Amino acid sequence: YMDAFQRLLSLNFTSRQEREIVHVILHCSLSEKAFNPFYALLASKFLSVKHNFVITFKYALWDRLKLIEGGEMNLRDMTL
């Protein structure tokens, strides 16, 4: 996970592109059939580096939970 983290940071993304990292991590982790600790470790590393990642993760999760609560999505479709 450290290799992936360092490689992603070395790409010098803009702040908008950095937010996509969060969405990709969420998408990949939710696409796995079983829990994969790699994504949790990678996410925690990003969360520890920049507060912007914390905010982005919160909003991304809240958006998915609102869709589930509103009946627009079920738990199996969470990767949308």
PyMOL Python script that loads the backbone (N, CA, C, O; Angstrom):
from pymol import cmd

cmd.read_pdbstr("""\
ATOM      1  N   TYR A   1       0.810  -1.196   0.000  1.00  0.00           N
ATOM      2  CA  TYR A   1       0.000   0.000   0.000  1.00  0.00           C
ATOM      3  C   TYR A   1       0.856   1.263   0.000  1.00  0.00           C
ATOM      4  O   TYR A   1       0.461   2.289  -0.553  1.00  0.00           O
ATOM      5  N   MET A   2       2.016   1.182   0.616  1.00  0.00           N
ATOM      6  CA  MET A   2       2.904   2.358   0.646  1.00  0.00           C
ATOM      7  C   MET A   2       3.409   2.690  -0.755  1.00  0.00           C
ATOM      8  O   MET A   2       3.540   3.861  -1.111  1.00  0.00           O
ATOM      9  N   ASP A   3       3.690   1.667  -1.540  1.00  0.00           N
ATOM     10  CA  ASP A   3       4.136   1.887  -2.910  1.00  0.00           C
ATOM     11  C   ASP A   3       3.041   2.594  -3.710  1.00  0.00           C
ATOM     12  O   ASP A   3       3.309   3.561  -4.423  1.00  0.00           O
ATOM     13  N   ALA A   4       1.817   2.107  -3.586  1.00  0.00           N
ATOM     14  CA  ALA A   4       0.694   2.733  -4.301  1.00  0.00           C
ATOM     15  C   ALA A   4       0.495   4.167  -3.825  1.00  0.00           C
ATOM     16  O   ALA A   4       0.268   5.065  -4.635  1.00  0.00           O
ATOM     17  N   PHE A   5       0.579   4.384  -2.528  1.00  0.00           N
ATOM     18  CA  PHE A   5       0.424   5.724  -1.961  1.00  0.00           C
ATOM     19  C   PHE A   5       1.493   6.673  -2.504  1.00  0.00           C
ATOM     20  O   PHE A   5       1.178   7.775  -2.952  1.00  0.00           O
ATOM     21  N   GLN A   6       2.737   6.250  -2.466  1.00  0.00           N
ATOM     22  CA  GLN A   6       3.830   7.102  -2.935  1.00  0.00           C
ATOM     23  C   GLN A   6       3.726   7.381  -4.425  1.00  0.00           C
ATOM     24  O   GLN A   6       4.003   8.495  -4.869  1.00  0.00           O
ATOM     25  N   ARG A   7       3.335   6.392  -5.192  1.00  0.00           N
ATOM     26  CA  ARG A   7       3.197   6.592  -6.639  1.00  0.00           C
ATOM     27  C   ARG A   7       2.064   7.571  -6.957  1.00  0.00           C
ATOM     28  O   ARG A   7       2.201   8.419  -7.838  1.00  0.00           O
ATOM     29  N   LEU A   8       0.950   7.451  -6.241  1.00  0.00           N
ATOM     30  CA  LEU A   8      -0.160   8.373  -6.461  1.00  0.00           C
ATOM     31  C   LEU A   8       0.214   9.796  -6.069  1.00  0.00           C
ATOM     32  O   LEU A   8      -0.135  10.744  -6.771  1.00  0.00           O
ATOM     33  N   LEU A   9       0.916   9.951  -4.963  1.00  0.00           N
ATOM     34  CA  LEU A   9       1.342  11.295  -4.552  1.00  0.00           C
ATOM     35  C   LEU A   9       2.344  11.899  -5.531  1.00  0.00           C
ATOM     36  O   LEU A   9       2.356  13.112  -5.736  1.00  0.00           O
ATOM     37  N   SER A  10       3.172  11.074  -6.127  1.00  0.00           N
ATOM     38  CA  SER A  10       4.201  11.586  -7.039  1.00  0.00           C
ATOM     39  C   SER A  10       3.610  12.096  -8.357  1.00  0.00           C
ATOM     40  O   SER A  10       4.299  12.759  -9.132  1.00  0.00           O
ATOM     41  N   LEU A  11       2.328  11.786  -8.611  1.00  0.00           N
ATOM     42  CA  LEU A  11       1.701  12.227  -9.857  1.00  0.00           C
ATOM     43  C   LEU A  11       1.320  13.709  -9.843  1.00  0.00           C
ATOM     44  O   LEU A  11       0.957  14.263 -10.881  1.00  0.00           O
ATOM     45  N   ASN A  12       1.400  14.354  -8.675  1.00  0.00           N
ATOM     46  CA  ASN A  12       1.113  15.788  -8.547  1.00  0.00           C
ATOM     47  C   ASN A  12      -0.236  16.161  -9.154  1.00  0.00           C
ATOM     48  O   ASN A  12      -0.316  17.028 -10.024  1.00  0.00           O
ATOM     49  N   PHE A  13      -1.284  15.504  -8.693  1.00  0.00           N
ATOM     50  CA  PHE A  13      -2.629  15.800  -9.153  1.00  0.00           C
ATOM     51  C   PHE A  13      -3.087  17.174  -8.683  1.00  0.00           C
ATOM     52  O   PHE A  13      -2.595  17.700  -7.685  1.00  0.00           O
ATOM     53  N   THR A  14      -4.030  17.742  -9.412  1.00  0.00           N
ATOM     54  CA  THR A  14      -4.690  18.954  -8.933  1.00  0.00           C
ATOM     55  C   THR A  14      -5.627  18.545  -7.804  1.00  0.00           C
ATOM     56  O   THR A  14      -5.854  17.355  -7.583  1.00  0.00           O
ATOM     57  N   SER A  15      -6.170  19.523  -7.091  1.00  0.00           N
ATOM     58  CA  SER A  15      -7.055  19.183  -5.967  1.00  0.00           C
ATOM     59  C   SER A  15      -8.298  18.439  -6.450  1.00  0.00           C
ATOM     60  O   SER A  15      -8.801  17.559  -5.752  1.00  0.00           O
ATOM     61  N   ARG A  16      -8.787  18.778  -7.616  1.00  0.00           N
ATOM     62  CA  ARG A  16      -9.953  18.082  -8.174  1.00  0.00           C
ATOM     63  C   ARG A  16      -9.600  16.630  -8.512  1.00  0.00           C
ATOM     64  O   ARG A  16     -10.393  15.722  -8.263  1.00  0.00           O
ATOM     65  N   GLN A  17      -8.433  16.420  -9.068  1.00  0.00           N
ATOM     66  CA  GLN A  17      -8.006  15.064  -9.403  1.00  0.00           C
ATOM     67  C   GLN A  17      -7.735  14.244  -8.141  1.00  0.00           C
ATOM     68  O   GLN A  17      -7.957  13.034  -8.125  1.00  0.00           O
ATOM     69  N   GLU A  18      -7.252  14.907  -7.080  1.00  0.00           N
ATOM     70  CA  GLU A  18      -7.015  14.211  -5.816  1.00  0.00           C
ATOM     71  C   GLU A  18      -8.317  13.635  -5.264  1.00  0.00           C
ATOM     72  O   GLU A  18      -8.320  12.558  -4.668  1.00  0.00           O
ATOM     73  N   ARG A  19      -9.419  14.352  -5.461  1.00  0.00           N
ATOM     74  CA  ARG A  19     -10.710  13.866  -4.982  1.00  0.00           C
ATOM     75  C   ARG A  19     -11.109  12.581  -5.690  1.00  0.00           C
ATOM     76  O   ARG A  19     -11.807  11.744  -5.117  1.00  0.00           O
ATOM     77  N   GLU A  20     -10.675  12.422  -6.916  1.00  0.00           N
ATOM     78  CA  GLU A  20     -10.994  11.200  -7.650  1.00  0.00           C
ATOM     79  C   GLU A  20     -10.307   9.985  -7.046  1.00  0.00           C
ATOM     80  O   GLU A  20     -10.807   8.867  -7.170  1.00  0.00           O
ATOM     81  N   ILE A  21      -9.170  10.189  -6.398  1.00  0.00           N
ATOM     82  CA  ILE A  21      -8.481   9.088  -5.727  1.00  0.00           C
ATOM     83  C   ILE A  21      -9.422   8.447  -4.714  1.00  0.00           C
ATOM     84  O   ILE A  21      -9.498   7.223  -4.611  1.00  0.00           O
ATOM     85  N   VAL A  22     -10.134   9.280  -3.969  1.00  0.00           N
ATOM     86  CA  VAL A  22     -11.083   8.791  -2.964  1.00  0.00           C
ATOM     87  C   VAL A  22     -12.170   7.945  -3.626  1.00  0.00           C
ATOM     88  O   VAL A  22     -12.493   6.853  -3.159  1.00  0.00           O
ATOM     89  N   HIS A  23     -12.724   8.460  -4.709  1.00  0.00           N
ATOM     90  CA  HIS A  23     -13.799   7.736  -5.390  1.00  0.00           C
ATOM     91  C   HIS A  23     -13.301   6.407  -5.970  1.00  0.00           C
ATOM     92  O   HIS A  23     -14.028   5.413  -5.957  1.00  0.00           O
ATOM     93  N   VAL A  24     -12.096   6.390  -6.463  1.00  0.00           N
ATOM     94  CA  VAL A  24     -11.529   5.144  -7.011  1.00  0.00           C
ATOM     95  C   VAL A  24     -11.273   4.134  -5.892  1.00  0.00           C
ATOM     96  O   VAL A  24     -11.561   2.948  -6.052  1.00  0.00           O
ATOM     97  N   ILE A  25     -10.739   4.593  -4.769  1.00  0.00           N
ATOM     98  CA  ILE A  25     -10.514   3.686  -3.640  1.00  0.00           C
ATOM     99  C   ILE A  25     -11.838   3.093  -3.164  1.00  0.00           C
ATOM    100  O   ILE A  25     -11.929   1.890  -2.920  1.00  0.00           O
ATOM    101  N   LEU A  26     -12.862   3.936  -3.032  1.00  0.00           N
ATOM    102  CA  LEU A  26     -14.176   3.438  -2.612  1.00  0.00           C
ATOM    103  C   LEU A  26     -14.740   2.443  -3.619  1.00  0.00           C
ATOM    104  O   LEU A  26     -15.244   1.383  -3.246  1.00  0.00           O
ATOM    105  N   HIS A  27     -14.651   2.790  -4.875  1.00  0.00           N
ATOM    106  CA  HIS A  27     -15.181   1.911  -5.916  1.00  0.00           C
ATOM    107  C   HIS A  27     -14.480   0.549  -5.897  1.00  0.00           C
ATOM    108  O   HIS A  27     -15.131  -0.494  -5.943  1.00  0.00           O
ATOM    109  N   CYS A  28     -13.168   0.574  -5.830  1.00  0.00           N
ATOM    110  CA  CYS A  28     -12.408  -0.681  -5.838  1.00  0.00           C
ATOM    111  C   CYS A  28     -12.681  -1.511  -4.589  1.00  0.00           C
ATOM    112  O   CYS A  28     -12.841  -2.728  -4.675  1.00  0.00           O
ATOM    113  N   SER A  29     -12.733  -0.865  -3.439  1.00  0.00           N
ATOM    114  CA  SER A  29     -12.957  -1.626  -2.208  1.00  0.00           C
ATOM    115  C   SER A  29     -14.359  -2.221  -2.163  1.00  0.00           C
ATOM    116  O   SER A  29     -14.544  -3.323  -1.647  1.00  0.00           O
ATOM    117  N   LEU A  30     -15.335  -1.517  -2.689  1.00  0.00           N
ATOM    118  CA  LEU A  30     -16.706  -2.028  -2.687  1.00  0.00           C
ATOM    119  C   LEU A  30     -16.933  -3.069  -3.783  1.00  0.00           C
ATOM    120  O   LEU A  30     -17.900  -3.829  -3.728  1.00  0.00           O
ATOM    121  N   SER A  31     -16.061  -3.103  -4.761  1.00  0.00           N
ATOM    122  CA  SER A  31     -16.179  -4.084  -5.833  1.00  0.00           C
ATOM    123  C   SER A  31     -15.650  -5.456  -5.435  1.00  0.00           C
ATOM    124  O   SER A  31     -15.985  -6.460  -6.063  1.00  0.00           O
ATOM    125  N   GLU A  32     -14.836  -5.500  -4.408  1.00  0.00           N
ATOM    126  CA  GLU A  32     -14.267  -6.769  -3.939  1.00  0.00           C
ATOM    127  C   GLU A  32     -15.357  -7.616  -3.291  1.00  0.00           C
ATOM    128  O   GLU A  32     -16.239  -7.087  -2.614  1.00  0.00           O
ATOM    129  N   LYS A  33     -15.297  -8.909  -3.496  1.00  0.00           N
ATOM    130  CA  LYS A  33     -16.275  -9.805  -2.871  1.00  0.00           C
ATOM    131  C   LYS A  33     -16.003  -9.961  -1.384  1.00  0.00           C
ATOM    132  O   LYS A  33     -16.936 -10.080  -0.589  1.00  0.00           O
ATOM    133  N   ALA A  34     -14.754  -9.962  -1.009  1.00  0.00           N
ATOM    134  CA  ALA A  34     -14.361 -10.083   0.400  1.00  0.00           C
ATOM    135  C   ALA A  34     -13.559  -8.839   0.786  1.00  0.00           C
ATOM    136  O   ALA A  34     -12.999  -8.158  -0.073  1.00  0.00           O
ATOM    137  N   PHE A  35     -13.512  -8.555   2.075  1.00  0.00           N
ATOM    138  CA  PHE A  35     -12.763  -7.404   2.565  1.00  0.00           C
ATOM    139  C   PHE A  35     -11.298  -7.528   2.173  1.00  0.00           C
ATOM    140  O   PHE A  35     -10.675  -8.569   2.382  1.00  0.00           O
ATOM    141  N   ASN A  36     -10.759  -6.466   1.608  1.00  0.00           N
ATOM    142  CA  ASN A  36      -9.352  -6.430   1.228  1.00  0.00           C
ATOM    143  C   ASN A  36      -8.688  -5.323   2.033  1.00  0.00           C
ATOM    144  O   ASN A  36      -8.967  -4.149   1.793  1.00  0.00           O
ATOM    145  N   PRO A  37      -7.821  -5.661   2.978  1.00  0.00           N
ATOM    146  CA  PRO A  37      -7.215  -4.649   3.846  1.00  0.00           C
ATOM    147  C   PRO A  37      -6.334  -3.643   3.100  1.00  0.00           C
ATOM    148  O   PRO A  37      -6.027  -2.579   3.639  1.00  0.00           O
ATOM    149  N   PHE A  38      -5.928  -3.959   1.884  1.00  0.00           N
ATOM    150  CA  PHE A  38      -5.106  -3.041   1.101  1.00  0.00           C
ATOM    151  C   PHE A  38      -5.789  -1.682   0.962  1.00  0.00           C
ATOM    152  O   PHE A  38      -5.156  -0.645   1.158  1.00  0.00           O
ATOM    153  N   TYR A  39      -7.077  -1.686   0.624  1.00  0.00           N
ATOM    154  CA  TYR A  39      -7.796  -0.434   0.404  1.00  0.00           C
ATOM    155  C   TYR A  39      -7.979   0.346   1.704  1.00  0.00           C
ATOM    156  O   TYR A  39      -7.945   1.577   1.701  1.00  0.00           O
ATOM    157  N   ALA A  40      -8.171  -0.361   2.801  1.00  0.00           N
ATOM    158  CA  ALA A  40      -8.296   0.303   4.101  1.00  0.00           C
ATOM    159  C   ALA A  40      -6.979   0.966   4.486  1.00  0.00           C
ATOM    160  O   ALA A  40      -6.966   2.093   4.980  1.00  0.00           O
ATOM    161  N   LEU A  41      -5.883   0.271   4.260  1.00  0.00           N
ATOM    162  CA  LEU A  41      -4.567   0.841   4.581  1.00  0.00           C
ATOM    163  C   LEU A  41      -4.254   2.039   3.681  1.00  0.00           C
ATOM    164  O   LEU A  41      -3.743   3.061   4.140  1.00  0.00           O
ATOM    165  N   LEU A  42      -4.567   1.895   2.409  1.00  0.00           N
ATOM    166  CA  LEU A  42      -4.318   2.988   1.471  1.00  0.00           C
ATOM    167  C   LEU A  42      -5.159   4.202   1.834  1.00  0.00           C
ATOM    168  O   LEU A  42      -4.657   5.326   1.847  1.00  0.00           O
ATOM    169  N   ALA A  43      -6.430   3.984   2.128  1.00  0.00           N
ATOM    170  CA  ALA A  43      -7.316   5.083   2.507  1.00  0.00           C
ATOM    171  C   ALA A  43      -6.835   5.743   3.793  1.00  0.00           C
ATOM    172  O   ALA A  43      -6.817   6.971   3.885  1.00  0.00           O
ATOM    173  N   SER A  44      -6.449   4.952   4.781  1.00  0.00           N
ATOM    174  CA  SER A  44      -5.995   5.535   6.050  1.00  0.00           C
ATOM    175  C   SER A  44      -4.727   6.358   5.867  1.00  0.00           C
ATOM    176  O   SER A  44      -4.529   7.360   6.553  1.00  0.00           O
ATOM    177  N   LYS A  45      -3.878   5.941   4.951  1.00  0.00           N
ATOM    178  CA  LYS A  45      -2.652   6.711   4.684  1.00  0.00           C
ATOM    179  C   LYS A  45      -3.001   8.066   4.068  1.00  0.00           C
ATOM    180  O   LYS A  45      -2.438   9.088   4.459  1.00  0.00           O
ATOM    181  N   PHE A  46      -3.928   8.076   3.106  1.00  0.00           N
ATOM    182  CA  PHE A  46      -4.353   9.346   2.514  1.00  0.00           C
ATOM    183  C   PHE A  46      -5.046  10.228   3.557  1.00  0.00           C
ATOM    184  O   PHE A  46      -4.850  11.443   3.578  1.00  0.00           O
ATOM    185  N   LEU A  47      -5.849   9.612   4.413  1.00  0.00           N
ATOM    186  CA  LEU A  47      -6.553  10.372   5.444  1.00  0.00           C
ATOM    187  C   LEU A  47      -5.586  11.004   6.440  1.00  0.00           C
ATOM    188  O   LEU A  47      -5.860  12.078   6.975  1.00  0.00           O
ATOM    189  N   SER A  48      -4.472  10.353   6.687  1.00  0.00           N
ATOM    190  CA  SER A  48      -3.504  10.885   7.647  1.00  0.00           C
ATOM    191  C   SER A  48      -2.643  12.001   7.060  1.00  0.00           C
ATOM    192  O   SER A  48      -2.002  12.747   7.802  1.00  0.00           O
ATOM    193  N   VAL A  49      -2.626  12.119   5.738  1.00  0.00           N
ATOM    194  CA  VAL A  49      -1.754  13.103   5.093  1.00  0.00           C
ATOM    195  C   VAL A  49      -2.434  14.462   4.914  1.00  0.00           C
ATOM    196  O   VAL A  49      -1.835  15.501   5.195  1.00  0.00           O
ATOM    197  N   LYS A  50      -3.676  14.453   4.450  1.00  0.00           N
ATOM    198  CA  LYS A  50      -4.365  15.699   4.126  1.00  0.00           C
ATOM    199  C   LYS A  50      -5.783  15.678   4.643  1.00  0.00           C
ATOM    200  O   LYS A  50      -6.498  14.687   4.491  1.00  0.00           O
ATOM    201  N   HIS A  51      -6.187  16.777   5.257  1.00  0.00           N
ATOM    202  CA  HIS A  51      -7.552  16.887   5.760  1.00  0.00           C
ATOM    203  C   HIS A  51      -8.564  16.897   4.620  1.00  0.00           C
ATOM    204  O   HIS A  51      -9.713  16.501   4.812  1.00  0.00           O
ATOM    205  N   ASN A  52      -8.154  17.342   3.441  1.00  0.00           N
ATOM    206  CA  ASN A  52      -9.070  17.349   2.290  1.00  0.00           C
ATOM    207  C   ASN A  52      -9.582  15.948   1.969  1.00  0.00           C
ATOM    208  O   ASN A  52     -10.725  15.788   1.542  1.00  0.00           O
ATOM    209  N   PHE A  53      -8.754  14.947   2.169  1.00  0.00           N
ATOM    210  CA  PHE A  53      -9.172  13.575   1.919  1.00  0.00           C
ATOM    211  C   PHE A  53     -10.237  13.137   2.919  1.00  0.00           C
ATOM    212  O   PHE A  53     -11.148  12.386   2.569  1.00  0.00           O
ATOM    213  N   VAL A  54     -10.125  13.599   4.154  1.00  0.00           N
ATOM    214  CA  VAL A  54     -11.127  13.275   5.178  1.00  0.00           C
ATOM    215  C   VAL A  54     -12.489  13.814   4.749  1.00  0.00           C
ATOM    216  O   VAL A  54     -13.491  13.101   4.804  1.00  0.00           O
ATOM    217  N   ILE A  55     -12.518  15.054   4.328  1.00  0.00           N
ATOM    218  CA  ILE A  55     -13.772  15.685   3.898  1.00  0.00           C
ATOM    219  C   ILE A  55     -14.336  14.956   2.678  1.00  0.00           C
ATOM    220  O   ILE A  55     -15.534  14.681   2.622  1.00  0.00           O
ATOM    221  N   THR A  56     -13.502  14.648   1.725  1.00  0.00           N
ATOM    222  CA  THR A  56     -13.962  13.986   0.506  1.00  0.00           C
ATOM    223  C   THR A  56     -14.516  12.600   0.812  1.00  0.00           C
ATOM    224  O   THR A  56     -15.547  12.215   0.259  1.00  0.00           O
ATOM    225  N   PHE A  57     -13.842  11.834   1.694  1.00  0.00           N
ATOM    226  CA  PHE A  57     -14.356  10.521   2.073  1.00  0.00           C
ATOM    227  C   PHE A  57     -15.716  10.647   2.757  1.00  0.00           C
ATOM    228  O   PHE A  57     -16.625   9.863   2.484  1.00  0.00           O
ATOM    229  N   LYS A  58     -15.854  11.626   3.639  1.00  0.00           N
ATOM    230  CA  LYS A  58     -17.132  11.818   4.331  1.00  0.00           C
ATOM    231  C   LYS A  58     -18.254  12.071   3.332  1.00  0.00           C
ATOM    232  O   LYS A  58     -19.304  11.432   3.394  1.00  0.00           O
ATOM    233  N   TYR A  59     -18.031  13.000   2.418  1.00  0.00           N
ATOM    234  CA  TYR A  59     -19.076  13.334   1.457  1.00  0.00           C
ATOM    235  C   TYR A  59     -19.384  12.166   0.516  1.00  0.00           C
ATOM    236  O   TYR A  59     -20.545  11.937   0.176  1.00  0.00           O
ATOM    237  N   ALA A  60     -18.374  11.444   0.102  1.00  0.00           N
ATOM    238  CA  ALA A  60     -18.592  10.307  -0.787  1.00  0.00           C
ATOM    239  C   ALA A  60     -19.419   9.222  -0.093  1.00  0.00           C
ATOM    240  O   ALA A  60     -20.322   8.641  -0.696  1.00  0.00           O
ATOM    241  N   LEU A  61     -19.109   8.958   1.161  1.00  0.00           N
ATOM    242  CA  LEU A  61     -19.875   7.963   1.910  1.00  0.00           C
ATOM    243  C   LEU A  61     -21.292   8.452   2.197  1.00  0.00           C
ATOM    244  O   LEU A  61     -22.250   7.688   2.078  1.00  0.00           O
ATOM    245  N   TRP A  62     -21.427   9.717   2.572  1.00  0.00           N
ATOM    246  CA  TRP A  62     -22.757  10.279   2.840  1.00  0.00           C
ATOM    247  C   TRP A  62     -23.628  10.214   1.591  1.00  0.00           C
ATOM    248  O   TRP A  62     -24.812   9.887   1.673  1.00  0.00           O
ATOM    249  N   ASP A  63     -23.044  10.523   0.433  1.00  0.00           N
ATOM    250  CA  ASP A  63     -23.821  10.478  -0.812  1.00  0.00           C
ATOM    251  C   ASP A  63     -24.351   9.076  -1.068  1.00  0.00           C
ATOM    252  O   ASP A  63     -25.507   8.916  -1.461  1.00  0.00           O
ATOM    253  N   ARG A  64     -23.532   8.066  -0.853  1.00  0.00           N
ATOM    254  CA  ARG A  64     -23.972   6.685  -1.065  1.00  0.00           C
ATOM    255  C   ARG A  64     -25.032   6.283  -0.045  1.00  0.00           C
ATOM    256  O   ARG A  64     -26.000   5.602  -0.384  1.00  0.00           O
ATOM    257  N   LEU A  65     -24.846   6.707   1.211  1.00  0.00           N
ATOM    258  CA  LEU A  65     -25.825   6.369   2.246  1.00  0.00           C
ATOM    259  C   LEU A  65     -27.168   7.044   1.991  1.00  0.00           C
ATOM    260  O   LEU A  65     -28.216   6.457   2.261  1.00  0.00           O
ATOM    261  N   LYS A  66     -27.149   8.261   1.477  1.00  0.00           N
ATOM    262  CA  LYS A  66     -28.401   8.952   1.137  1.00  0.00           C
ATOM    263  C   LYS A  66     -29.141   8.217   0.027  1.00  0.00           C
ATOM    264  O   LYS A  66     -30.367   8.106   0.064  1.00  0.00           O
ATOM    265  N   LEU A  67     -28.410   7.719  -0.949  1.00  0.00           N
ATOM    266  CA  LEU A  67     -29.044   6.957  -2.029  1.00  0.00           C
ATOM    267  C   LEU A  67     -29.667   5.667  -1.505  1.00  0.00           C
ATOM    268  O   LEU A  67     -30.744   5.270  -1.951  1.00  0.00           O
ATOM    269  N   ILE A  68     -28.997   5.017  -0.568  1.00  0.00           N
ATOM    270  CA  ILE A  68     -29.538   3.795   0.025  1.00  0.00           C
ATOM    271  C   ILE A  68     -30.774   4.126   0.849  1.00  0.00           C
ATOM    272  O   ILE A  68     -31.789   3.434   0.763  1.00  0.00           O
ATOM    273  N   GLU A  69     -30.687   5.177   1.643  1.00  0.00           N
ATOM    274  CA  GLU A  69     -31.799   5.578   2.494  1.00  0.00           C
ATOM    275  C   GLU A  69     -33.025   5.971   1.665  1.00  0.00           C
ATOM    276  O   GLU A  69     -34.156   5.680   2.055  1.00  0.00           O
ATOM    277  N   GLY A  70     -32.811   6.618   0.546  1.00  0.00           N
ATOM    278  CA  GLY A  70     -33.902   7.038  -0.318  1.00  0.00           C
ATOM    279  C   GLY A  70     -34.449   5.928  -1.196  1.00  0.00           C
ATOM    280  O   GLY A  70     -35.408   6.143  -1.938  1.00  0.00           O
ATOM    281  N   GLY A  71     -33.860   4.752  -1.124  1.00  0.00           N
ATOM    282  CA  GLY A  71     -34.336   3.622  -1.905  1.00  0.00           C
ATOM    283  C   GLY A  71     -33.867   3.632  -3.347  1.00  0.00           C
ATOM    284  O   GLY A  71     -34.299   2.795  -4.139  1.00  0.00           O
ATOM    285  N   GLU A  72     -32.996   4.556  -3.703  1.00  0.00           N
ATOM    286  CA  GLU A  72     -32.487   4.634  -5.070  1.00  0.00           C
ATOM    287  C   GLU A  72     -31.381   3.624  -5.333  1.00  0.00           C
ATOM    288  O   GLU A  72     -31.030   3.356  -6.482  1.00  0.00           O
ATOM    289  N   MET A  73     -30.833   3.063  -4.253  1.00  0.00           N
ATOM    290  CA  MET A  73     -29.733   2.118  -4.373  1.00  0.00           C
ATOM    291  C   MET A  73     -29.841   1.134  -3.220  1.00  0.00           C
ATOM    292  O   MET A  73     -30.247   1.502  -2.118  1.00  0.00           O
ATOM    293  N   ASN A  74     -29.475  -0.123  -3.475  1.00  0.00           N
ATOM    294  CA  ASN A  74     -29.395  -1.057  -2.362  1.00  0.00           C
ATOM    295  C   ASN A  74     -27.929  -1.341  -2.065  1.00  0.00           C
ATOM    296  O   ASN A  74     -27.040  -0.902  -2.795  1.00  0.00           O
ATOM    297  N   LEU A  75     -27.690  -2.066  -1.009  1.00  0.00           N
ATOM    298  CA  LEU A  75     -26.297  -2.302  -0.590  1.00  0.00           C
ATOM    299  C   LEU A  75     -25.464  -3.019  -1.635  1.00  0.00           C
ATOM    300  O   LEU A  75     -24.255  -2.804  -1.714  1.00  0.00           O
ATOM    301  N   ARG A  76     -26.084  -3.861  -2.432  1.00  0.00           N
ATOM    302  CA  ARG A  76     -25.343  -4.589  -3.469  1.00  0.00           C
ATOM    303  C   ARG A  76     -24.910  -3.665  -4.600  1.00  0.00           C
ATOM    304  O   ARG A  76     -23.935  -3.958  -5.293  1.00  0.00           O
ATOM    305  N   ASP A  77     -25.621  -2.550  -4.798  1.00  0.00           N
ATOM    306  CA  ASP A  77     -25.304  -1.620  -5.880  1.00  0.00           C
ATOM    307  C   ASP A  77     -24.452  -0.451  -5.413  1.00  0.00           C
ATOM    308  O   ASP A  77     -24.359   0.554  -6.119  1.00  0.00           O
ATOM    309  N   MET A  78     -23.837  -0.552  -4.259  1.00  0.00           N
ATOM    310  CA  MET A  78     -23.126   0.577  -3.687  1.00  0.00           C
ATOM    311  C   MET A  78     -21.935   1.037  -4.509  1.00  0.00           C
ATOM    312  O   MET A  78     -21.433   2.135  -4.267  1.00  0.00           O
ATOM    313  N   THR A  79     -21.469   0.271  -5.447  1.00  0.00           N
ATOM    314  CA  THR A  79     -20.286   0.646  -6.198  1.00  0.00           C
ATOM    315  C   THR A  79     -20.565   1.650  -7.309  1.00  0.00           C
ATOM    316  O   THR A  79     -19.635   2.080  -7.991  1.00  0.00           O
ATOM    317  N   LEU A  80     -21.793   2.025  -7.503  1.00  0.00           N
ATOM    318  CA  LEU A  80     -22.116   2.974  -8.574  1.00  0.00           C
ATOM    319  C   LEU A  80     -21.426   4.301  -8.384  1.00  0.00           C
ATOM    320  O   LEU A  80     -21.595   5.207  -9.200  1.00  0.00           O
TER     321      LEU A  80
END
""", "prot")
cmd.dss("prot")
cmd.show_as("cartoon", "prot")
cmd.util.cbc("prot")
cmd.orient("prot")
